[in-house]
Amino acid sequence: MKQIIARKRDGYALTSEEIMQVVSLYTQGKVPDYQAAAWLMACFLKGLNEEETLALTEAMAASGEQLDLSSIPEPTVDKHSTGGVGDKISLVLVPLLAAGGAHIAKMSGRGLGFTGGTVDKLESIPNFRTDLSKAEILAQVKAIGGCLVGQSEGLVPADKKLYALRDATATVESVPLIASSIMSKKLACGAKTILLDVKCGSGSFMSTQEQAQALAQALIEIGRRAGRNMTAVISDMNQPLGRTVGNAIEAREAIETLTPGLPKDSRFLELCLALAAQTFTACRLTTTLEEGEQKAKELLKSGSALEKFRQMVEAQGGDTRVVDDLSRLPSAPVQQAVLVHQAGWITRIDSRAVAEAAADLGAGRQTKEDAIDPAVGIEVFKHKGDTAQPGEPLFMIHARTESAAQQAEARLRTAFELSEQPVAADPVIITRSG
Ligand code: URA
């Protein structure tokens, strides 16, 4: 181990065998944390080339259980978002893709800190189970085309250990380390086509377009070298996605987006359609993005995507009455509007500040063990470029107590800016590739 650390420290490329050895011995507890931490710091400072990044990804993917999708007919697809504020895309996209003929076993995470988690949003549906076994996942995907579950315990143990160590040793923010961590989990889930939604802006990991592009490129490169079909979108995360940030209120917005005839946030819908079009085309269910987008629109309009969502809720033990009666979702006792005081155009809605205010209300957790409050959160009525008149609500706070609502209001008052001059809206899709 000392030799391998020294070679990386001195800027040499490591062989696949050396990387495999580090990952496998560390996962088995045969390498102490101090040596693994030194190795990670050497990787962080000297970087990893494409071969090394792929070797690290494959070694981590092979470190535990994997999902064997060989019994599921193609196209098998998967999706990863690098995480953002108000990102309830999976709740819409998974049933939409399954309704369109793709097979998707989607594993998602829980929220931590200011980031929300798909699993928490789903669990706001009464009785919805996210802890399916591998056999249950495969049976459900075979039967209805999709499932939305938490990450299996035994999947990619090397990443769990290395990520915790990176978190404690200031070695998280490295493109090859982030890319190998993300792709190890995607490779272990077995799908042939992988869609990436790489977020860019204040509410995400990558604050500039250059950083987001570099991460997208690294993720695509790993996937292609590992024989997967890769497609990616870089999307804006400078302002919250859609008009809700929380758990039950995000589930509600996702169901509204799936339901024909209900009002939808246009930026959120645009991103859902673009991601669906990109996936349908990458896995050859459609031949062009235009055709893919048309197919996605029809699946929403006909109610097929909503019906698929209902089937998934039923298969996972959830209360399907929620799908037709959104008042059955948990709701908070206090609702307090934040009104605009002066007329103008919205120049900024800081997604990070909105997310932190929602987390303080109880929508997020500070440690993995904390419980969240599914009912609380923040509705966001405006986006950058919209006009606002005095007395119009900009946010609606859903809180457990009056004092929590007041604290959130004080926070939210610093989370937006208005201008007397017109301001252009920002596109939700920054670039597409693959
Ligand atoms: N998400 C991951 O899964 N891994 C990282 O390293 C960073 C974000």
Boltz pocket constraint, residues with backbone or C-beta under 6 A from the ligand:
constraints:
  - pocket:
      binder: B
      contacts: [[A, 82], [A, 163], [A, 172], [A, 177], [A, 178], [A, 179], [A, 181], [A, 182]]
      max_distance: 6.0
